[in-house]
Amino acid sequence: MALSDTDLAHSLLSPRAVRERAHRLLAMGIDGDLPNFSVDSGRLVRCSAYVLDTIRRNYPTLDVPFHARWRHFSAGGFDRWATLDRGTAWPTPAAKGRAAFDLAITSVLLDAGAGPAWRYREASSGETFARSEGLAVASFDMFVAGDFSTTPGDRLRADAEGLRTLTAMAVGDAFQVSGDNPLVGLEGRAALLRRLGDVVAGKPDIFGRLDKPRPGGLFDHLAAQAEGGMLPAEAILRALLDHFGPIWPGRITLGGLDLGDTWRHPALVTADATNGLVPFHKLSQWLAYSLIEPLQWAGIGVTGIDALTGLAEYRNGGLFLDAGVLRLKDPSEAAIPQRVDSTLVVEWRALTVALLDDVAGLVRHALGRPPEQFPLAKVLEGGTWAAGRRIAREKRVDGAPPLTVVSDGTVF
């Protein structure tokens, strides 16, 4: 029996679909059948060695944490969350879990690429941060200041009402945006958080089980799904895709469902209504990785972490371009800002996801570690993301990625 369009849409809202379709495009790339990129598989071993060298530089003992937003809260060598945690008398582990979810969710949704010019000066330290670290510190400061809360006496939360009334001007002021300090996609970021507030307010059964509606209410929803104190990582992503789907800008819909971070590529051919559709769910997966530790802090173990995929973003993707694993068939495209929905960018992102799996396998083989001991989340952190930034700095003075993507603040 043929699947309905709604069932087909649900099939794309999974890491399995992200991985399967990305590897299909990689196979075509290796055969030379993609329009924008060629794949030099012979350079993958050298690229993996570069990643391994980066891991050893950053983590000589190989005690690598997961790739998650929590790493960026330690920018400048100061662990802001740990300091906040020690100084807060959480009434219960679940209360801490809700607050950690509130912080991670709002911060990740503000984490699309900042652009090369933006900087954030932290008042408490006097240090200046850029890109992901700057966005993390700025959003952390907003959270601690109570900018997302409407609850008297409780700053450390993000209320549905506080998010629904958030303006681009308020985010811009908090992020120190000015004509001389522009932030890419400012309105898109603020709109994303407002839609988050709307979704949370509209689903009290999910987000308000034990408190008034807040993003952190998802902690209680997931905790209730744990069996024997364990929860599959895929359940985290499924909850995010199911319940946060409406926050994403309307792009492609199927069977009445918004497919979020899903785009079209003509080479991905199927015999059903998903023809040409390539899912990534980059911010959702980044968020899923970032919610693992708060669950663990509350005593809930997370299994099957490698079910999640690598992240289709410009540091990981830039690594493969700068290392020569990927090559533009038309080199002049590198000088042209690319639309996020272009076939070229969709192709680049899909190849990135698939190649991250291959690099992870080579890194684990070199380390003699199985996936259970060295999951993809550690390869990303140790790792490909850091190696992408490192090689970009070696090749370009400003450390910018090798391709420029025109985004609205909700994808990269």
DOFI-971420 format. One record per residue (C-alpha): residue number from 1; residue in three letters; x, y, z. Coordinates in nm, 2 decimals, always signed. Example, Ala and Ser with C-alpha at 12.3 -4.5 7.8 and 13.67 -1.06 7.14 Angstrom:
BEGIN
<r 1, 'Ala', <+1.23, -0.45, +0.78>>
<r 2, 'Ser', <+1.37, -0.11, +0.71>>
END
This chain:
BEGIN
<r 1, 'Met', <+0.00, +0.00, +0.00>>
<r 2, 'Ala', <+0.14, +0.34, -0.10>>
<r 3, 'Leu', <+0.23, +0.58, +0.19>>
<r 4, 'Ser', <+0.03, +0.89, +0.23>>
<r 5, 'Asp', <+0.20, +1.23, +0.18>>
<r 6, 'Thr', <+0.18, +1.28, +0.55>>
<r 7, 'Asp', <+0.35, +0.95, +0.62>>
<r 8, 'Leu', <+0.62, +1.04, +0.36>>
<r 9, 'Ala', <+0.67, +1.38, +0.53>>
<r 10, 'His', <+0.72, +1.21, +0.86>>
<r 11, 'Ser', <+0.98, +0.98, +0.70>>
<r 12, 'Leu', <+1.19, +1.29, +0.62>>
<r 13, 'Leu', <+1.17, +1.41, +0.98>>
<r 14, 'Ser', <+1.44, +1.17, +1.10>>
<r 15, 'Pro', <+1.82, +1.14, +1.11>>
<r 16, 'Arg', <+1.79, +0.82, +0.91>>
<r 17, 'Ala', <+1.65, +1.01, +0.61>>
<r 18, 'Val', <+1.92, +1.28, +0.64>>
<r 19, 'Arg', <+2.19, +1.02, +0.64>>
<r 20, 'Glu', <+2.05, +0.80, +0.36>>
<r 21, 'Arg', <+1.99, +1.08, +0.12>>
<r 22, 'Ala', <+2.32, +1.24, +0.19>>
<r 23, 'His', <+2.50, +0.92, +0.11>>
<r 24, 'Arg', <+2.31, +0.88, -0.21>>
<r 25, 'Leu', <+2.43, +1.22, -0.32>>
<r 26, 'Leu', <+2.79, +1.13, -0.21>>
<r 27, 'Ala', <+2.78, +0.81, -0.43>>
<r 28, 'Met', <+2.68, +1.03, -0.72>>
<r 29, 'Gly', <+2.95, +1.28, -0.65>>
<r 30, 'Ile', <+3.22, +1.00, -0.64>>
<r 31, 'Asp', <+3.09, +0.89, -0.98>>
<r 32, 'Gly', <+3.12, +1.24, -1.11>>
<r 33, 'Asp', <+2.74, +1.28, -1.16>>
<r 34, 'Leu', <+2.67, +1.59, -0.95>>
<r 35, 'Pro', <+2.64, +1.93, -1.12>>
<r 36, 'Asn', <+2.84, +2.14, -0.87>>
<r 37, 'Phe', <+3.11, +1.94, -0.69>>
<r 38, 'Ser', <+3.36, +1.67, -0.77>>
<r 39, 'Val', <+3.47, +1.44, -0.49>>
<r 40, 'Asp', <+3.84, +1.34, -0.45>>
<r 41, 'Ser', <+3.81, +1.03, -0.22>>
<r 42, 'Gly', <+4.19, +1.00, -0.23>>
<r 43, 'Arg', <+4.22, +1.31, -0.01>>
<r 44, 'Leu', <+3.99, +1.18, +0.26>>
<r 45, 'Val', <+4.26, +0.99, +0.44>>
<r 46, 'Arg', <+4.48, +1.31, +0.46>>
<r 47, 'Cys', <+4.18, +1.51, +0.57>>
<r 48, 'Ser', <+4.11, +1.25, +0.84>>
<r 49, 'Ala', <+4.47, +1.27, +0.96>>
<r 50, 'Tyr', <+4.43, +1.65, +0.98>>
<r 51, 'Val', <+4.12, +1.60, +1.19>>
<r 52, 'Leu', <+4.30, +1.35, +1.42>>
<r 53, 'Asp', <+4.59, +1.59, +1.46>>
<r 54, 'Thr', <+4.34, +1.86, +1.56>>
<r 55, 'Ile', <+4.18, +1.63, +1.82>>
<r 56, 'Arg', <+4.51, +1.55, +1.97>>
<r 57, 'Arg', <+4.60, +1.92, +1.99>>
<r 58, 'Asn', <+4.28, +2.01, +2.16>>
<r 59, 'Tyr', <+4.24, +1.70, +2.37>>
<r 60, 'Pro', <+4.57, +1.52, +2.43>>
<r 61, 'Thr', <+4.41, +1.27, +2.66>>
<r 62, 'Leu', <+4.14, +1.20, +2.41>>
<r 63, 'Asp', <+3.88, +1.29, +2.68>>
<r 64, 'Val', <+3.66, +1.47, +2.42>>
<r 65, 'Pro', <+3.32, +1.61, +2.53>>
<r 66, 'Phe', <+3.02, +1.60, +2.30>>
<r 67, 'His', <+2.97, +1.86, +2.04>>
<r 68, 'Ala', <+2.71, +2.08, +2.21>>
<r 69, 'Arg', <+2.63, +2.44, +2.29>>
<r 70, 'Trp', <+2.78, +2.40, +2.64>>
<r 71, 'Arg', <+3.13, +2.41, +2.50>>
<r 72, 'His', <+3.07, +2.77, +2.37>>
<r 73, 'Phe', <+2.96, +2.88, +2.71>>
<r 74, 'Ser', <+3.32, +2.82, +2.82>>
<r 75, 'Ala', <+3.46, +3.07, +2.56>>
<r 76, 'Gly', <+3.78, +3.24, +2.69>>
<r 77, 'Gly', <+3.85, +2.95, +2.93>>
<r 78, 'Phe', <+3.57, +3.04, +3.17>>
<r 79, 'Asp', <+3.28, +2.79, +3.22>>
<r 80, 'Arg', <+2.99, +3.03, +3.27>>
<r 81, 'Trp', <+2.72, +2.76, +3.31>>
<r 82, 'Ala', <+2.92, +2.57, +3.57>>
<r 83, 'Thr', <+2.97, +2.89, +3.77>>
<r 84, 'Leu', <+2.59, +2.97, +3.74>>
<r 85, 'Asp', <+2.51, +2.61, +3.84>>
<r 86, 'Arg', <+2.73, +2.62, +4.15>>
<r 87, 'Gly', <+2.58, +2.95, +4.26>>
<r 88, 'Thr', <+2.21, +2.84, +4.22>>
<r 89, 'Ala', <+2.01, +2.65, +4.47>>
<r 90, 'Trp', <+1.80, +2.44, +4.24>>
<r 91, 'Pro', <+1.50, +2.30, +4.42>>
<r 92, 'Thr', <+1.51, +1.97, +4.23>>
<r 93, 'Pro', <+1.72, +1.81, +3.95>>
<r 94, 'Ala', <+1.43, +1.86, +3.72>>
<r 95, 'Ala', <+1.42, +2.24, +3.79>>
<r 96, 'Lys', <+1.79, +2.25, +3.68>>
<r 97, 'Gly', <+1.70, +2.05, +3.38>>
<r 98, 'Arg', <+1.42, +2.29, +3.27>>
<r 99, 'Ala', <+1.65, +2.59, +3.31>>
<r 100, 'Ala', <+1.93, +2.42, +3.12>>
<r 101, 'Phe', <+1.68, +2.33, +2.84>>
<r 102, 'Asp', <+1.56, +2.69, +2.84>>
<r 103, 'Leu', <+1.91, +2.82, +2.80>>
<r 104, 'Ala', <+2.02, +2.56, +2.54>>
<r 105, 'Ile', <+1.71, +2.60, +2.33>>
<r 106, 'Thr', <+1.71, +2.98, +2.31>>
<r 107, 'Ser', <+2.09, +3.00, +2.26>>
<r 108, 'Val', <+2.09, +2.74, +1.98>>
<r 109, 'Leu', <+1.81, +2.91, +1.80>>
<r 110, 'Leu', <+2.01, +3.23, +1.81>>
<r 111, 'Asp', <+2.32, +3.05, +1.68>>
<r 112, 'Ala', <+2.29, +3.07, +1.30>>
<r 113, 'Gly', <+2.61, +3.23, +1.15>>
<r 114, 'Ala', <+2.68, +3.57, +1.28>>
<r 115, 'Gly', <+2.87, +3.70, +0.98>>
<r 116, 'Pro', <+3.24, +3.81, +0.97>>
<r 117, 'Ala', <+3.20, +4.16, +1.11>>
<r 118, 'Trp', <+3.00, +4.11, +1.43>>
<r 119, 'Arg', <+3.16, +4.11, +1.77>>
<r 120, 'Tyr', <+3.03, +4.09, +2.13>>
<r 121, 'Arg', <+3.21, +4.25, +2.43>>
<r 122, 'Glu', <+3.14, +4.07, +2.75>>
<r 123, 'Ala', <+3.09, +4.33, +3.03>>
<r 124, 'Ser', <+3.20, +4.11, +3.32>>
<r 125, 'Ser', <+3.54, +4.00, +3.16>>
<r 126, 'Gly', <+3.60, +4.28, +2.91>>
<r 127, 'Glu', <+3.68, +4.01, +2.65>>
<r 128, 'Thr', <+3.55, +4.03, +2.30>>
<r 129, 'Phe', <+3.41, +3.72, +2.12>>
<r 130, 'Ala', <+3.29, +3.66, +1.76>>
<r 131, 'Arg', <+3.09, +3.40, +1.57>>
<r 132, 'Ser', <+2.96, +3.10, +1.76>>
<r 133, 'Glu', <+3.13, +3.18, +2.09>>
<r 134, 'Gly', <+3.01, +3.54, +2.07>>
<r 135, 'Leu', <+2.66, +3.44, +2.01>>
<r 136, 'Ala', <+2.68, +3.19, +2.30>>
<r 137, 'Val', <+2.81, +3.44, +2.54>>
<r 138, 'Ala', <+2.56, +3.71, +2.43>>
<r 139, 'Ser', <+2.26, +3.47, +2.46>>
<r 140, 'Phe', <+2.39, +3.34, +2.80>>
<r 141, 'Asp', <+2.40, +3.70, +2.92>>
<r 142, 'Met', <+2.04, +3.76, +2.79>>
<r 143, 'Phe', <+1.93, +3.45, +2.98>>
<r 144, 'Val', <+2.10, +3.54, +3.31>>
<r 145, 'Ala', <+1.96, +3.89, +3.28>>
<r 146, 'Gly', <+1.61, +3.75, +3.27>>
<r 147, 'Asp', <+1.54, +3.88, +2.92>>
<r 148, 'Phe', <+1.34, +3.57, +2.83>>
<r 149, 'Ser', <+1.14, +3.56, +3.16>>
<r 150, 'Thr', <+0.82, +3.72, +3.27>>
<r 151, 'Thr', <+0.81, +3.54, +3.60>>
<r 152, 'Pro', <+0.88, +3.77, +3.90>>
<r 153, 'Gly', <+1.17, +3.65, +4.11>>
<r 154, 'Asp', <+1.28, +3.39, +3.85>>
<r 155, 'Arg', <+1.52, +3.52, +3.59>>
<r 156, 'Leu', <+1.67, +3.18, +3.50>>
<r 157, 'Arg', <+1.40, +3.07, +3.26>>
<r 158, 'Ala', <+1.24, +3.14, +2.92>>
<r 159, 'Asp', <+0.87, +3.19, +2.94>>
<r 160, 'Ala', <+0.64, +3.15, +2.64>>
<r 161, 'Glu', <+0.51, +3.51, +2.71>>
<r 162, 'Gly', <+0.87, +3.65, +2.73>>
<r 163, 'Leu', <+0.96, +3.49, +2.40>>
<r 164, 'Arg', <+0.64, +3.60, +2.22>>
<r 165, 'Thr', <+0.71, +3.96, +2.28>>
<r 166, 'Leu', <+1.08, +3.96, +2.20>>
<r 167, 'Thr', <+1.17, +4.22, +1.93>>
<r 168, 'Ala', <+1.46, +4.24, +1.69>>
<r 169, 'Met', <+1.55, +4.57, +1.86>>
<r 170, 'Ala', <+1.57, +4.40, +2.20>>
<r 171, 'Val', <+1.79, +4.12, +2.06>>
<r 172, 'Gly', <+2.00, +4.38, +1.87>>
<r 173, 'Asp', <+2.06, +4.58, +2.18>>
<r 174, 'Ala', <+2.15, +4.28, +2.38>>
<r 175, 'Phe', <+2.39, +4.16, +2.11>>
<r 176, 'Gln', <+2.54, +4.51, +2.07>>
<r 177, 'Val', <+2.43, +4.53, +1.71>>
<r 178, 'Ser', <+2.50, +4.87, +1.54>>
<r 179, 'Gly', <+2.59, +5.00, +1.19>>
<r 180, 'Asp', <+2.95, +4.93, +1.27>>
<r 181, 'Asn', <+2.87, +4.59, +1.43>>
<r 182, 'Pro', <+2.62, +4.42, +1.20>>
<r 183, 'Leu', <+2.47, +4.08, +1.28>>
<r 184, 'Val', <+2.34, +3.87, +0.99>>
<r 185, 'Gly', <+1.98, +3.77, +1.01>>
<r 186, 'Leu', <+1.88, +3.97, +1.32>>
<r 187, 'Glu', <+1.51, +3.99, +1.24>>
<r 188, 'Gly', <+1.51, +3.62, +1.15>>
<r 189, 'Arg', <+1.65, +3.53, +1.49>>
<r 190, 'Ala', <+1.40, +3.74, +1.68>>
<r 191, 'Ala', <+1.11, +3.60, +1.47>>
<r 192, 'Leu', <+1.23, +3.24, +1.54>>
<r 193, 'Leu', <+1.21, +3.30, +1.92>>
<r 194, 'Arg', <+0.87, +3.47, +1.89>>
<r 195, 'Arg', <+0.74, +3.17, +1.70>>
<r 196, 'Leu', <+0.90, +2.94, +1.96>>
<r 197, 'Gly', <+0.69, +3.13, +2.22>>
<r 198, 'Asp', <+0.38, +3.08, +2.02>>
<r 199, 'Val', <+0.44, +2.71, +1.98>>
<r 200, 'Val', <+0.52, +2.66, +2.35>>
<r 201, 'Ala', <+0.21, +2.86, +2.46>>
<r 202, 'Gly', <-0.01, +2.65, +2.23>>
<r 203, 'Lys', <+0.11, +2.31, +2.36>>
<r 204, 'Pro', <+0.07, +2.32, +2.74>>
<r 205, 'Asp', <+0.04, +1.94, +2.74>>
<r 206, 'Ile', <+0.40, +1.92, +2.61>>
<r 207, 'Phe', <+0.57, +2.23, +2.75>>
<r 208, 'Gly', <+0.36, +2.29, +3.07>>
<r 209, 'Arg', <+0.33, +1.96, +3.23>>
<r 210, 'Leu', <+0.48, +2.07, +3.57>>
<r 211, 'Asp', <+0.53, +2.44, +3.52>>
<r 212, 'Lys', <+0.37, +2.72, +3.31>>
<r 213, 'Pro', <+0.46, +2.68, +2.94>>
<r 214, 'Arg', <+0.83, +2.72, +2.87>>
<r 215, 'Pro', <+1.07, +2.56, +2.62>>
<r 216, 'Gly', <+1.23, +2.38, +2.92>>
<r 217, 'Gly', <+0.90, +2.20, +2.97>>
<r 218, 'Leu', <+1.03, +1.97, +2.70>>
<r 219, 'Phe', <+1.26, +1.83, +2.97>>
<r 220, 'Asp', <+0.96, +1.68, +3.16>>
<r 221, 'His', <+0.81, +1.55, +2.83>>
<r 222, 'Leu', <+1.13, +1.36, +2.75>>
<r 223, 'Ala', <+1.20, +1.25, +3.11>>
<r 224, 'Ala', <+0.85, +1.08, +3.10>>
<r 225, 'Gln', <+0.96, +0.88, +2.80>>
<r 226, 'Ala', <+1.27, +0.73, +2.96>>
<r 227, 'Glu', <+1.26, +0.36, +3.03>>
<r 228, 'Gly', <+1.48, +0.23, +3.30>>
<r 229, 'Gly', <+1.64, +0.57, +3.32>>
<r 230, 'Met', <+1.74, +0.56, +2.96>>
<r 231, 'Leu', <+1.63, +0.76, +2.65>>
<r 232, 'Pro', <+1.74, +0.71, +2.29>>
<r 233, 'Ala', <+1.90, +1.02, +2.13>>
<r 234, 'Glu', <+1.66, +0.98, +1.84>>
<r 235, 'Ala', <+1.37, +1.05, +2.07>>
<r 236, 'Ile', <+1.52, +1.39, +2.15>>
<r 237, 'Leu', <+1.54, +1.48, +1.79>>
<r 238, 'Arg', <+1.19, +1.34, +1.72>>
<r 239, 'Ala', <+1.04, +1.56, +1.99>>
<r 240, 'Leu', <+1.22, +1.86, +1.85>>
<r 241, 'Leu', <+1.10, +1.80, +1.50>>
<r 242, 'Asp', <+0.75, +1.71, +1.60>>
<r 243, 'His', <+0.69, +1.99, +1.84>>
<r 244, 'Phe', <+0.91, +2.27, +1.72>>
<r 245, 'Gly', <+0.83, +2.22, +1.35>>
<r 246, 'Pro', <+0.60, +2.53, +1.32>>
<r 247, 'Ile', <+0.88, +2.77, +1.44>>
<r 248, 'Trp', <+1.07, +2.74, +1.11>>
<r 249, 'Pro', <+1.00, +2.98, +0.83>>
<r 250, 'Gly', <+0.75, +2.83, +0.58>>
<r 251, 'Arg', <+0.95, +2.66, +0.30>>
<r 252, 'Ile', <+0.85, +2.32, +0.17>>
<r 253, 'Thr', <+0.54, +2.14, +0.30>>
<r 254, 'Leu', <+0.42, +1.79, +0.23>>
<r 255, 'Gly', <+0.10, +1.63, +0.36>>
<r 256, 'Gly', <+0.03, +1.94, +0.56>>
<r 257, 'Leu', <+0.36, +1.93, +0.74>>
<r 258, 'Asp', <+0.64, +2.19, +0.72>>
<r 259, 'Leu', <+0.96, +2.01, +0.65>>
<r 260, 'Gly', <+1.18, +2.27, +0.81>>
<r 261, 'Asp', <+1.55, +2.24, +0.71>>
<r 262, 'Thr', <+1.47, +2.04, +0.39>>
<r 263, 'Trp', <+1.56, +2.16, +0.04>>
<r 264, 'Arg', <+1.55, +2.05, -0.32>>
<r 265, 'His', <+1.82, +1.89, -0.54>>
<r 266, 'Pro', <+1.73, +1.75, -0.88>>
<r 267, 'Ala', <+1.97, +1.46, -0.86>>
<r 268, 'Leu', <+1.79, +1.30, -0.56>>
<r 269, 'Val', <+1.52, +1.10, -0.75>>
<r 270, 'Thr', <+1.25, +0.89, -0.58>>
<r 271, 'Ala', <+0.93, +0.75, -0.71>>
<r 272, 'Asp', <+0.71, +0.92, -0.46>>
<r 273, 'Ala', <+0.62, +1.27, -0.33>>
<r 274, 'Thr', <+0.96, +1.31, -0.16>>
<r 275, 'Asn', <+1.13, +1.33, -0.51>>
<r 276, 'Gly', <+1.41, +1.58, -0.50>>
<r 277, 'Leu', <+1.39, +1.65, -0.13>>
<r 278, 'Val', <+1.70, +1.65, +0.09>>
<r 279, 'Pro', <+1.66, +1.70, +0.47>>
<r 280, 'Phe', <+1.92, +1.82, +0.71>>
<r 281, 'His', <+1.76, +1.95, +1.03>>
<r 282, 'Lys', <+2.09, +2.11, +1.12>>
<r 283, 'Leu', <+1.98, +2.34, +1.40>>
<r 284, 'Ser', <+1.74, +2.08, +1.54>>
<r 285, 'Gln', <+2.02, +1.82, +1.55>>
<r 286, 'Trp', <+2.26, +2.08, +1.70>>
<r 287, 'Leu', <+2.00, +2.13, +1.96>>
<r 288, 'Ala', <+1.95, +1.76, +2.01>>
<r 289, 'Tyr', <+2.32, +1.72, +2.08>>
<r 290, 'Ser', <+2.30, +2.01, +2.32>>
<r 291, 'Leu', <+2.01, +1.86, +2.52>>
<r 292, 'Ile', <+2.20, +1.53, +2.60>>
<r 293, 'Glu', <+2.40, +1.66, +2.89>>
<r 294, 'Pro', <+2.11, +1.83, +3.08>>
<r 295, 'Leu', <+1.93, +1.49, +3.07>>
<r 296, 'Gln', <+2.25, +1.32, +3.19>>
<r 297, 'Trp', <+2.29, +1.57, +3.47>>
<r 298, 'Ala', <+1.94, +1.48, +3.59>>
<r 299, 'Gly', <+2.03, +1.11, +3.59>>
<r 300, 'Ile', <+1.88, +1.01, +3.26>>
<r 301, 'Gly', <+2.11, +0.81, +3.03>>
<r 302, 'Val', <+2.10, +0.88, +2.66>>
<r 303, 'Thr', <+2.16, +0.59, +2.42>>
<r 304, 'Gly', <+2.22, +0.56, +2.04>>
<r 305, 'Ile', <+2.39, +0.90, +2.01>>
<r 306, 'Asp', <+2.54, +0.79, +1.67>>
<r 307, 'Ala', <+2.18, +0.78, +1.53>>
<r 308, 'Leu', <+2.21, +1.15, +1.49>>
<r 309, 'Thr', <+2.41, +1.28, +1.19>>
<r 310, 'Gly', <+2.69, +1.52, +1.14>>
<r 311, 'Leu', <+2.59, +1.89, +1.10>>
<r 312, 'Ala', <+2.56, +2.04, +0.76>>
<r 313, 'Glu', <+2.71, +2.38, +0.83>>
<r 314, 'Tyr', <+3.00, +2.59, +0.70>>
<r 315, 'Arg', <+3.28, +2.48, +0.93>>
<r 316, 'Asn', <+3.23, +2.11, +0.86>>
<r 317, 'Gly', <+3.16, +2.18, +0.50>>
<r 318, 'Gly', <+3.45, +2.42, +0.47>>
<r 319, 'Leu', <+3.69, +2.16, +0.60>>
<r 320, 'Phe', <+3.62, +1.93, +0.30>>
<r 321, 'Leu', <+3.66, +2.22, +0.05>>
<r 322, 'Asp', <+3.98, +2.35, +0.20>>
<r 323, 'Ala', <+4.12, +2.00, +0.23>>
<r 324, 'Gly', <+4.05, +1.93, -0.13>>
<r 325, 'Val', <+3.81, +1.64, -0.07>>
<r 326, 'Leu', <+3.54, +1.85, -0.25>>
<r 327, 'Arg', <+3.61, +2.08, -0.55>>
<r 328, 'Leu', <+3.38, +2.32, -0.72>>
<r 329, 'Lys', <+3.34, +2.23, -1.09>>
<r 330, 'Asp', <+3.31, +2.60, -1.16>>
<r 331, 'Pro', <+3.57, +2.76, -0.93>>
<r 332, 'Ser', <+3.43, +3.11, -1.00>>
<r 333, 'Glu', <+3.13, +3.01, -0.78>>
<r 334, 'Ala', <+3.35, +3.06, -0.47>>
<r 335, 'Ala', <+3.34, +3.43, -0.52>>
<r 336, 'Ile', <+2.97, +3.45, -0.55>>
<r 337, 'Pro', <+2.74, +3.46, -0.24>>
<r 338, 'Gln', <+2.52, +3.15, -0.26>>
<r 339, 'Arg', <+2.15, +3.13, -0.17>>
<r 340, 'Val', <+2.08, +2.87, +0.10>>
<r 341, 'Asp', <+1.82, +2.71, -0.13>>
<r 342, 'Ser', <+2.05, +2.68, -0.43>>
<r 343, 'Thr', <+2.14, +2.34, -0.57>>
<r 344, 'Leu', <+2.50, +2.42, -0.50>>
<r 345, 'Val', <+2.45, +2.48, -0.13>>
<r 346, 'Val', <+2.22, +2.18, -0.09>>
<r 347, 'Glu', <+2.47, +1.96, -0.26>>
<r 348, 'Trp', <+2.76, +2.09, -0.04>>
<r 349, 'Arg', <+2.56, +2.03, +0.27>>
<r 350, 'Ala', <+2.46, +1.68, +0.17>>
<r 351, 'Leu', <+2.81, +1.58, +0.08>>
<r 352, 'Thr', <+2.93, +1.72, +0.41>>
<r 353, 'Val', <+2.69, +1.50, +0.61>>
<r 354, 'Ala', <+2.80, +1.19, +0.43>>
<r 355, 'Leu', <+3.17, +1.27, +0.44>>
<r 356, 'Leu', <+3.15, +1.33, +0.82>>
<r 357, 'Asp', <+3.05, +0.97, +0.86>>
<r 358, 'Asp', <+3.35, +0.85, +0.66>>
<r 359, 'Val', <+3.59, +1.07, +0.85>>
<r 360, 'Ala', <+3.45, +0.95, +1.18>>
<r 361, 'Gly', <+3.51, +0.59, +1.07>>
<r 362, 'Leu', <+3.87, +0.67, +0.98>>
<r 363, 'Val', <+3.94, +0.86, +1.30>>
<r 364, 'Arg', <+3.80, +0.58, +1.51>>
<r 365, 'His', <+4.01, +0.32, +1.32>>
<r 366, 'Ala', <+4.32, +0.53, +1.39>>
<r 367, 'Leu', <+4.24, +0.56, +1.76>>
<r 368, 'Gly', <+4.13, +0.20, +1.80>>
<r 369, 'Arg', <+3.80, +0.32, +1.95>>
<r 370, 'Pro', <+3.46, +0.18, +1.87>>
<r 371, 'Pro', <+3.16, +0.41, +1.81>>
<r 372, 'Glu', <+3.03, +0.35, +2.16>>
<r 373, 'Gln', <+3.36, +0.50, +2.30>>
<r 374, 'Phe', <+3.40, +0.77, +2.04>>
<r 375, 'Pro', <+3.07, +0.86, +1.89>>
<r 376, 'Leu', <+3.02, +1.11, +1.61>>
<r 377, 'Ala', <+2.94, +1.38, +1.86>>
<r 378, 'Lys', <+3.30, +1.36, +1.98>>
<r 379, 'Val', <+3.45, +1.35, +1.63>>
<r 380, 'Leu', <+3.25, +1.67, +1.56>>
<r 381, 'Glu', <+3.37, +1.85, +1.87>>
<r 382, 'Gly', <+3.73, +1.73, +1.87>>
<r 383, 'Gly', <+3.72, +1.73, +1.57>>
<r 384, 'Thr', <+3.58, +1.83, +1.23>>
<r 385, 'Trp', <+3.43, +2.15, +1.35>>
<r 386, 'Ala', <+3.75, +2.27, +1.51>>
<r 387, 'Ala', <+3.96, +2.14, +1.21>>
<r 388, 'Gly', <+3.73, +2.34, +0.97>>
<r 389, 'Arg', <+3.79, +2.66, +1.17>>
<r 390, 'Arg', <+4.17, +2.58, +1.19>>
<r 391, 'Ile', <+4.22, +2.52, +0.82>>
<r 392, 'Ala', <+4.01, +2.83, +0.73>>
<r 393, 'Arg', <+4.25, +3.04, +0.94>>
<r 394, 'Glu', <+4.55, +2.88, +0.77>>
<r 395, 'Lys', <+4.41, +2.96, +0.43>>
<r 396, 'Arg', <+4.24, +3.30, +0.48>>
<r 397, 'Val', <+4.35, +3.59, +0.70>>
<r 398, 'Asp', <+4.00, +3.64, +0.83>>
<r 399, 'Gly', <+3.93, +3.27, +0.88>>
<r 400, 'Ala', <+3.61, +3.30, +0.68>>
<r 401, 'Pro', <+3.47, +2.98, +0.52>>
<r 402, 'Pro', <+3.55, +2.91, +0.16>>
<r 403, 'Leu', <+3.19, +2.96, +0.05>>
<r 404, 'Thr', <+2.96, +3.25, +0.15>>
<r 405, 'Val', <+2.60, +3.15, +0.20>>
<r 406, 'Val', <+2.32, +3.41, +0.21>>
<r 407, 'Ser', <+2.10, +3.30, +0.50>>
<r 408, 'Asp', <+1.82, +3.44, +0.70>>
<r 409, 'Gly', <+1.96, +3.35, +1.05>>
<r 410, 'Thr', <+1.76, +3.03, +1.07>>
<r 411, 'Val', <+1.98, +2.77, +0.89>>
<r 412, 'Phe', <+2.35, +2.81, +0.93>>
END
